[in-house]
Each structure stands twice: as C-alpha cells, then as structure tokens.
C-alpha cells in the first residue's frame, strides 16, 4: 500500500467493493476514516489492520459477508478512566510519546510489561505511522493477541504544542489514543468508533479545551451516544 492517505476510490478498489458500499460503512462508523478538505481519506496502515482483523474473525475470509453484518456496540467511555489520562505530555518526539503511554499502561496494570508494549508499539510505527490526520494518532500493536494486555482499555495523552508523529497529512499530532485489546475483533471496533467520533472539528476542539481528566471523560460520555443516534454528521 502507498505511504500516503488513500482516497475513497482507492480504498474501494483495494477492498474490491463498490464506492457506495464503502461510503455506507464510513457513515455508519464501521471503517476508520477522516474527512480532509471535504473528501474522505483513509490511512493505509489502519485499513490494512482493519482487513487483517476482520479476516481473522470471519469464516472463509469472506470480507463481503462481514461488511453486511451489523457491528456490536462498543462503549468507549467504559474503557478509559481519569488515571489513564495525561493532560500534558512531557515527551517531544515519537518514541517518547510511546514510552510515556506504555509506562502509564503498566502503572494502571493494563499490561504486565511496559518494555514489551513499547517495543511492539515502535515496531508498528516503523511500518507506517498510526497518525490518522487532523492531529490524531491511535497507537496500537500489530496483532492484539500477541501481548500481555489484561483487558480492553484506552490510554489518552494530549500534547498542546503538538508532536511530529509522521502523520500522513503532514500536520503535528496533539491527541494520542493508545488502544489496548487482547481481541482483534474488539480492537478494530474500538478503532472504528474512535475515528468516527473524532472526525468533527468541534469534537477535537472539546478535547483541546479540556482542563482536567474529568473533561476528557465527559467528552466520551456525552459524544458517543450522539454517534449511535446519528447526531454526528458523517
């Protein structure tokens, strides 16, 4: 896949689906995407992970059948707590961010070894950045089942100044959502929901204005139901 954001047409060809089907998935929050200059764009690395996870849970690798199947609800607000939030990250580079997030994950007993998690996160970023544009990154390991993650969780970090995270749109990254899961199915569903919630400018502005961890939690509690009730314009 190309080391740049993919268009709707390119993703449709890559998945061997019609643009109408892919667009329906995007609007339903079933596939990670971002709207840039009023056009849908897709991170190649995340699309690749999305395909891998889905092929692993669908009999006979039938991607078309999976796309037509309704997704289970994943409550993001239950995956994060105040102790797993860094309002102002100290790090100023990619590896520092990953280390800071991994250390907090261990401190919160979400993983047994921050060193193992950090190593796998770096390996993932070396393949292609998990920066999905518009100041957002969703760091995660390549294969969720191959680590000591204790339970699904999100560790959040914010950098007001922004960090060069090799985002595919070339902008600095301000919001980091470390995604932890021991299940590829849960992993990809959480990723899709996060991407859907963070498409809108007002959602990211709410994260930017947050003054304390409780404000971040309030964002998830208040914003996520709007996604499922189609109040978020996709």
Buried (B, 14 or more C-beta within 10 A) or exposed (E): BEEBBBBBEBBBEBBEBEBEBBBBBBBBBBBBBBBBEEEBBBBBBBBBBBBEBBBEEBEEEEBEEBBEEEBEEBEBBEBBBEEBBBBEBEBEEBEEBBBBBBBBBBEBEBBBEBEBBBBBBBEBBEEBBBBBBBBBBBBBBBBBEEBEBBEBBBBBBBBEEBBBBBBBBEBEBBBBBBBBBBBBBBBBBBBBBBBBBBBBEEBBEBBEEBEEBEBBBBBBBEBBEBBEEEEBEB
